[in-house]
Amino acid sequence: MSQSRFLTICVLVLVGAFAGAWVGSQGLPIVHAQMDANPPLRSSSFTLVNQQGKVQATLHSGGTGAILVMNDAAGNNRVEIGASGGIVIRDPNGRVTWSSPRTGVLPAVE
C-alpha cells in the first residue's frame, strides 16, 4: 500500500468519525438521569392569601421553631400555634380567649 493511499484512508476514517458524531449529536435529545420531577419547596416563611389578597395564614420560623398564625376573614389573628406547644386563640376583638401552656403536657379535662 502506498503512502498516499494510506493517508487517504486515514483522512476518510477521521472525517467519517467526526461526521457520525455530529449526526448523532443532532438527532438525539439530551437526557438527564434521575431528575427530580418535584423538587422540595423551601422558604423561611409561607403566606396563604385569599382571592382578594388578604392574608389567611402564615407559617414562619421563630426562635423556638415553626409558628403558624391563622387569620379570620377580616385579617385579624385568631389562632397562633407554636412549635414549643403553645396555642393561643383570640376573639374577633383580638383579646386572648384561651391559651395553652407553653411547655409540658396539656391537661385532659375541660
GROMACS elastic network, one bead per residue, 0.5 to 0.9 nm:
[ bonds ]
;  ai    aj funct       b0    kb
    1     4     6  0.84656   500
    1     5     6  0.65897   500
    1     6     6  0.67460   500
    2     5     6  0.53482   500
    2     6     6  0.62935   500
    2     7     6  0.88010   500
    3     6     6  0.50606   500
    3     7     6  0.62252   500
    3     8     6  0.85874   500
    4     7     6  0.51808   500
    4     8     6  0.61353   500
    4     9     6  0.87104   500
    5     8     6  0.50405   500
    5     9     6  0.62757   500
    5    10     6  0.87164   500
    6     9     6  0.52339   500
    6    10     6  0.63055   500
    6    11     6  0.87426   500
    7    10     6  0.50372   500
    7    11     6  0.61390   500
    7    12     6  0.85789   500
    8    11     6  0.51793   500
    8    12     6  0.61758   500
    8    13     6  0.86423   500
    9    12     6  0.51019   500
    9    13     6  0.61581   500
    9    14     6  0.86889   500
   10    13     6  0.51568   500
   10    14     6  0.62632   500
   10    15     6  0.86287   500
   11    14     6  0.51747   500
   11    15     6  0.60616   500
   11    16     6  0.84504   500
   12    15     6  0.51120   500
   12    16     6  0.59492   500
   12    17     6  0.84847   500
   13    16     6  0.51023   500
   13    17     6  0.61041   500
   13    18     6  0.87007   500
   14    17     6  0.50900   500
   14    18     6  0.62403   500
   14    19     6  0.84897   500
   15    18     6  0.52819   500
   15    19     6  0.59891   500
   15    20     6  0.84739   500
   16    19     6  0.50506   500
   16    20     6  0.59482   500
   16    21     6  0.84911   500
   17    20     6  0.51835   500
   17    21     6  0.61864   500
   17    22     6  0.86401   500
   18    21     6  0.51035   500
   18    22     6  0.61379   500
   18    23     6  0.86353   500
   19    22     6  0.51218   500
   19    23     6  0.61523   500
   19    24     6  0.85102   500
   20    23     6  0.51921   500
   20    24     6  0.60388   500
   20    25     6  0.85752   500
   21    24     6  0.50994   500
   21    25     6  0.61509   500
   21    26     6  0.87046   500
   22    25     6  0.51973   500
   22    26     6  0.63140   500
   22    27     6  0.88598   500
   23    26     6  0.52320   500
   23    27     6  0.63591   500
   23    28     6  0.88710   500
   24    27     6  0.54597   500
   24    28     6  0.63284   500
   25    28     6  0.58271   500
   25    29     6  0.80744   500
   25    30     6  0.88569   500
   26    29     6  0.79505   500
   28    31     6  0.88165   500
   32    35     6  0.62878   500
   34    37     6  0.88376   500
   35    38     6  0.89732   500
   36    39     6  0.58004   500
   38    41     6  0.85623   500
   42    45     6  0.86585   500
   43    46     6  0.69469   500
   43    60     6  0.85945   500
   44    59     6  0.85285   500
   44    60     6  0.59560   500
   44    61     6  0.60837   500
   45    58     6  0.71686   500
   45    59     6  0.55076   500
   45    61     6  0.65351   500
   46    57     6  0.83313   500
   46    58     6  0.57294   500
   46    59     6  0.51515   500
   46    60     6  0.63476   500
   47    55     6  0.68038   500
   47    56     6  0.76435   500
   47    57     6  0.59266   500
   47    59     6  0.65049   500
   47    60     6  0.84608   500
   48    53     6  0.89375   500
   48    54     6  0.84566   500
   48    55     6  0.59049   500
   48    56     6  0.54806   500
   48    57     6  0.51249   500
   48    58     6  0.62516   500
   48    59     6  0.86041   500
   49    52     6  0.76762   500
   49    53     6  0.52812   500
   49    54     6  0.52567   500
   49    56     6  0.52075   500
   49    57     6  0.71507   500
   49    58     6  0.89610   500
   50    53     6  0.52794   500
   50    54     6  0.56289   500
   50    55     6  0.67019   500
   50    56     6  0.65395   500
   51    54     6  0.75920   500
   53    56     6  0.88902   500
   54    73     6  0.79945   500
   54    74     6  0.79800   500
   54    75     6  0.63786   500
   55    58     6  0.75185   500
   55    70     6  0.86357   500
   55    71     6  0.70682   500
   55    72     6  0.89024   500
   55    73     6  0.87045   500
   55    75     6  0.60997   500
   56    69     6  0.84813   500
   56    70     6  0.59820   500
   56    72     6  0.67002   500
   56    73     6  0.72530   500
   56    74     6  0.89757   500
   56    75     6  0.65918   500
   56    76     6  0.88418   500
   56    77     6  0.88621   500
   57    68     6  0.71967   500
   57    69     6  0.54706   500
   57    71     6  0.57217   500
   57    72     6  0.88583   500
   57    75     6  0.89899   500
   57    77     6  0.86136   500
   58    67     6  0.79989   500
   58    68     6  0.57838   500
   58    69     6  0.51892   500
   58    70     6  0.65766   500
   58    71     6  0.85153   500
   59    66     6  0.68897   500
   59    67     6  0.57065   500
   59    69     6  0.64891   500
   59    70     6  0.87869   500
   60    65     6  0.85502   500
   60    66     6  0.57044   500
   60    67     6  0.54884   500
   60    68     6  0.67456   500
   60    69     6  0.86277   500
   61    64     6  0.80798   500
   61    65     6  0.56685   500
   61    67     6  0.60328   500
   61    68     6  0.88768   500
   62    65     6  0.50861   500
   62    66     6  0.56517   500
   62    67     6  0.63253   500
   62    82     6  0.85352   500
   62    83     6  0.87350   500
   63    66     6  0.82197   500
   64    67     6  0.86182   500
   64    82     6  0.79324   500
   64    83     6  0.66220   500
   64    84     6  0.63493   500
   65    82     6  0.71875   500
   65    83     6  0.51664   500
   65    84     6  0.70493   500
   66    81     6  0.84965   500
   66    82     6  0.61943   500
   66    83     6  0.52824   500
   66    84     6  0.85503   500
   67    80     6  0.71293   500
   67    81     6  0.57624   500
   67    83     6  0.61668   500
   68    79     6  0.80282   500
   68    80     6  0.57074   500
   68    81     6  0.51181   500
   68    82     6  0.64424   500
   68    83     6  0.85248   500
   69    77     6  0.66540   500
   69    78     6  0.75386   500
   69    79     6  0.57730   500
   69    81     6  0.64759   500
   69    82     6  0.86697   500
   70    75     6  0.88552   500
   70    76     6  0.84245   500
   70    77     6  0.60173   500
   70    78     6  0.58985   500
   70    79     6  0.51455   500
   70    80     6  0.64489   500
   70    81     6  0.86513   500
   71    74     6  0.76096   500
   71    75     6  0.52690   500
   71    76     6  0.51623   500
   71    78     6  0.51500   500
   71    79     6  0.68789   500
   71    80     6  0.89877   500
   72    75     6  0.53354   500
   72    76     6  0.55987   500
   72    77     6  0.67121   500
   72    78     6  0.62159   500
   72    79     6  0.89224   500
   72    92     6  0.80075   500
   73    76     6  0.75650   500
   74    92     6  0.88982   500
   75    78     6  0.87837   500
   76    92     6  0.71819   500
   76    93     6  0.82950   500
   76    94     6  0.72084   500
   77    80     6  0.74854   500
   77    89     6  0.85951   500
   77    90     6  0.71264   500
   77    91     6  0.88727   500
   77    92     6  0.84484   500
   77    94     6  0.70936   500
   78    88     6  0.79634   500
   78    89     6  0.56473   500
   78    91     6  0.65424   500
   78    92     6  0.72199   500
   78    94     6  0.72801   500
   78    96     6  0.88376   500
   79    87     6  0.72533   500
   79    88     6  0.56680   500
   79    90     6  0.63134   500
   80    86     6  0.79460   500
   80    87     6  0.56544   500
   80    88     6  0.50928   500
   80    89     6  0.66093   500
   80    90     6  0.86058   500
   81    84     6  0.85823   500
   81    85     6  0.72395   500
   81    86     6  0.58487   500
   81    88     6  0.65994   500
   81    89     6  0.88696   500
   82    85     6  0.56840   500
   82    86     6  0.51406   500
   82    87     6  0.64371   500
   82    88     6  0.88187   500
   82   102     6  0.82959   500
   83    86     6  0.71183   500
   84   102     6  0.61956   500
   84   103     6  0.61256   500
   84   104     6  0.89800   500
   85   100     6  0.77718   500
   85   101     6  0.72901   500
   85   102     6  0.54509   500
   85   103     6  0.56649   500
   85   104     6  0.76818   500
   85   105     6  0.86966   500
   85   106     6  0.88179   500
   86    99     6  0.72168   500
   86   100     6  0.54868   500
   86   101     6  0.57563   500
   86   103     6  0.68315   500
   87    98     6  0.80756   500
   87    99     6  0.54163   500
   87   100     6  0.52002   500
   87   101     6  0.76181   500
   87   102     6  0.75975   500
   88    96     6  0.68138   500
   88    97     6  0.78607   500
   88    98     6  0.59527   500
   88   100     6  0.66303   500
   89    94     6  0.89971   500
   89    95     6  0.84946   500
   89    96     6  0.58965   500
   89    97     6  0.57964   500
   89    98     6  0.52273   500
   89    99     6  0.61745   500
   90    93     6  0.76166   500
   90    94     6  0.53543   500
   90    95     6  0.52971   500
   90    97     6  0.52586   500
   90    98     6  0.70288   500
   90    99     6  0.87304   500
   91    94     6  0.53828   500
   91    95     6  0.55871   500
   91    96     6  0.65234   500
   91    97     6  0.61538   500
   92    95     6  0.75933   500
   94    97     6  0.88379   500
   96    99     6  0.71283   500
   99   102     6  0.86606   500
  100   103     6  0.85399   500
  100   106     6  0.72181   500
  101   104     6  0.70573   500
  101   105     6  0.81850   500
  101   106     6  0.71275   500
  103   106     6  0.84274   500
  105   108     6  0.89718   500
  106   109     6  0.89348   500
  107   110     6  0.79079   500
